[in-house]
Amino acid sequence: MIWCRFEREGKVSHGRIVDDEVIEVDGSPINNPADTGVTYALGEVRLLAPIVPPMLYAAGPNHNGHVEGMAARRGAAPNYPKIPEPNFRSVHSLIGTEENIVIPADSAGAVQPEGQLAVVIGKHARQVASRDEALDCVFGYTIGNDVSERVWQGADRTMFRGKSCDTFKPLGPWIVTDLPYDSFRIIVRHNGEVWEDFTSADQIWDVPTWIIEMSKYTTMHPGDVLMMGTQGADGDMVPGDTIEVEISGIGTLRNYIVAE
């Protein structure tokens, strides 16, 4: 099933997508939504980030290629992670597909994409004991782009500016349920050129492992989102560029780079 969050004539709603139509629902997809009987053509609505999570986690680093690529940027030896160590991102930085990524005026002038699978949690997860139980806590999957300003990321004591500026977290275009977690193909395109082409099977730790490990220390709540990391360390995006993240079985998240 495909779930979206959309705006039409100033009203924000959730809906189910069937073919080229959006069926509006009352409530969120995770909390027993009910059809309203109102249907729109997909082209009549503006898609938003498909969910505003209580908590937005980032499973990074979670691909050896990203560890190696970032080390090469710094001119250092790669330091591979030994345990899953999630970070946090601001939910206020979320935008949807077809929206602008805005580079702040005092930035060095370029940002980098990190296209990745994003996991939407559907149940409370605490002290999860098995992989099956972990996967039962997954509601569905969407696409994320963990946009990064590397100068700030390297210079600041936290990743607040480097990762969580307004518009730095594109998410969407929708959530798809009932997909296998271990066989997604993830492609990042910059102005139509393929920058990354990898699979979820390349992850250092997979979806159930992250849920099991995180639930040892914190309760994951319905609606939380975990972004699963990227493979490489891509080049610069500057104003005028278009960035796309395509994931098999889900779709394409497309955004445009502009200056503040």
Number of C-alpha atoms within 10 A of each C-alpha: 11 20 26 24 27 25 14 12 8 7 7 13 18 24 28 21 21 13 9 9 16 24 19 23 21 15 14 18 22 16 11 10 15 13 15 11 9 10 15 15 13 16 10 13 16 15 24 25 24 26 26 17 20 14 16 22 21 19 21 19 23 26 23 18 19 21 21 19 16 19 16 13 10 11 9 10 11 16 11 16 14 7 11 18 14 19 14 17 22 18 20 15 16 27 25 26 23 19 17 19 30 18 23 16 9 7 16 12 15 18 24 18 27 21 32 28 27 25 23 25 25 21 18 15 23 18 16 21 14 13 15 10 14 23 20 14 21 25 22 24 27 29 29 33 28 22 21 22 25 21 15 17 15 12 11 12 8 11 19 14 19 20 23 21 22 17 21 28 27 27 31 31 27 28 27 21 16 11 15 12 17 13 13 19 18 21 19 28 18 18 14 11 10 13 17 19 16 19 19 24 14 18 19 19 17 17 22 20 17 20 27 20 19 19 18 13 10 11 15 23 18 20 24 21 28 27 29 28 24 32 25 22 20 19 12 15 23 18 17 10 15 19 24 24 28 22 25 13 15 21 16 20 25 22 22 19 20 16 15 11
